[in-house]
Amino acid sequence: MMNRGKITFGKIKLNSAPSTQAVGQDEGENSGTSAKTEAFGSFGRITELPTQSNLTDASVEKIAVDLDNSKLQEVMGISGFGRKVAKQFDINEMVQRAKQNAPKPVLDPASINEAEEQPKNDDDDDDNDDDGDDDDDEDDVIGPVPTTAAATTGKSANTKSKRDSDDDDDDDEPEGDYDEDAPINKLPHSHEVEMRHGSKAIIALASDPSGVRLASGSMDYNVNFWDFSGMDKSMKSFRSLQPCENHPIRGLHYSFSGDMMLVVSGSSQAKVLDRDGFEKMECVKGDQYITDMSKTKGHIAGLTGGCWSPVRREEFLTSANDATLRTWVFAKTKEQRAVIKTRAQGGLKTNPTCCTYNREGTLIAAGCSDGSLQTWDTRKMFVHTTHCIRDAHAKGSDISSVLFSYAGFQLASRSTDETLKLWDMRAFRKPLHVFDGLFSRYDTTDCCFSPDDTMILTGESLPKGAQQAHLYVYDTKTFDQVTKLPITDSHVIRTLWHPKLNQIFIGCGNGVIRGLYDEKRSMRGAKLCVVRTHRRKKDSEIVSTTQIITPHALPMFRQEKTRSLRKKLEKERLDPVKSKRPDLPITSGQGGRVASSGGTLSSYVIRNLGLSKRVEDDQDPREAILKYAKEAAENPYWIAPAYSKTQPKPIFNTEDEPDAKKAKGE
């Protein structure tokens, strides 16, 4: 045992032999009684002090520790404070007493055999968990394990193993039918809703980042706004407008803050609307007589695409058939910010058919009508391209959509050559995979990534002779077809997978928007609308009155003919009460309506409020006062009693005062 420094109080010499011997002699003199010293007090159980014969260093060390503890408690006031200190128990004595008082167990031969047949490996495993010394001490104290306890232990072990096997079976059972990581199980397509935009094809679809609003543009020049928080299960849009007059809406894009929306139409001028559809900005139109497109202030041909910058809040990008892409700033409407020219193989012009930013805003990608993919770095001058793939798609077929993945490492391009290609930006020379057999008639057919970039979705136009157009879902890692969902009997043009709602919205060629969602994985959006019922009209609005025509009935029983609504409104218009006609102006007299109530405004207000009776304000005030002269002379109260002694008979001045002007003139 290591020598440790001890805290001692007073001068106690424990290592000297005489003091220890003295303690032993005192204990011997008081034999037969409980050995209590002042140092021990009532703390701890009674300890038998060692005699001089069996005195060892360990016993001396133990006595020193006990004395130190007792002195420390007396100084701190613990030993004598409040109730008595809890008694310490000897575990060995309690175990021995419990063994003596415990009833003897009844031995069962079957349980004995079961305990003997129990494999020894289980005991070995249990023993390996604890130290061997502890197990030996425990066996010496407790003794052999009773048979009933052994049987119970074996039974509990069997029950536990059986329960574990059942749990394993339960875990294994759903794995065959349901896999959480499978791509098909991540696709929200268990339920479906339908929203009717119109009768013509929907070629533009957008949703704000929060997922509350959905906007759709069509070939009928209309833009419809859908509010999921206010719609019921009838799924009707709350606003429809034509922002670009007689131009089809080719693209709709909400800003990343959700407060503005970019409208790309067939005209050469893009527009920016606010959240409710009111126009905030219109891009300027360029001069079509200038050959150099970088010298004009805007596009001179129809727009083909556009999008907002993910980094700069008020910047957006547009592409047009004048072989340019232009970046704009929302506050500046007179001129674009930058001009990017798209070139073909020999340096000739080629028209960009779609454009987009990457997620970091460092790259601008465009698909051109010659089948090429071109990118530019936004941190440099837009003179030369950063990447250029000339044979990305078939020449002469428009690239209808280019889209970066959420991670930014992959680029998807959809074209009218019936292909969807997946590119890796780290090795941008050959496509990772080509998905073919995707018929497309519209130059706005797009594709979209899943929020976790594990799947890519695109639609197909309705082939000739087919009954259903499908939505194709592919795996971006294995390039396998996950599923093919039948959507409608028309074309599938636009596809939008909202990452926050986890819902898929599909724009079709028959003017219908299909919404796919999952009951468990999707949030809000269309799920809020399908549970709302349409507000019922009041009974008074839908109850019709039946009329019986009796031409020869008596006047008191005769029922009036029902007049048309127009005649009824004309009759009510003539009624001043029903039509709430204002008061007509007064053309005769003076003072207007105020004069009829007393001549002053206060009397008019008092009369209208009903606070007093009619006040005759137009009578002579002298006559009004003299009206009470007789009563004042007979029953004086104020003035006459005051002058009864000094001037019992009143004297009035009868002389007229001289005219001041006349006196001054004299």
Secondary structure, DSSP 8 states (H G I E B T S, - for coil): ---------S----S-HHHHHHHHHHHHHTTTS----TTTTTSS-------STT--HHHHHHHHHHHHHHHHHHHHT-TTSSS-------HHHHHHHHHHHS------HHHHHHHHHS-HHHHHHHHHHS-HHHHHHHHHHH-S--HHHHHHHHHHHHHHHHHHHHHHHHHHHHHHH--TTSHHHHS--SEEEEEE--SS-EEEEEE-TTSSEEEEEETTS-EEEEETTT--TT---SEEE-TTSSS-EEEEEE-TTSSEEEEEESSS--EEEETTS-EEEE-----TT-S-GGGSSS--S-EEEEEE-SSSTTEEEEEETTTEEEEEETTB-SS-SEEEE-B-TTS-B--EEEEEE-TTS-EEEEEETTS-EEEEETTS-TTS-SEEETTSS-TTS-EEEEEE-SSSSEEEEEETTTEEEEEEGGGTTS-SEEEE------TT--EEE-TTSSEEEEE----TT-S-EEEEEEETTT--EEEEEEEESS-EEEEEEETTTTEEEEEETTSEEEEEE-TTT--STHHHHTT-------HHHH--------TTS-TTT-------HHHHHHHHHH-TTTTT-------SSSSHHHHTTTSSHHHHHHHHHT-SS---TTS-HHHHHHTTHHHHHHS--SHHHHTTTT-SS-----S----HHHHHH-
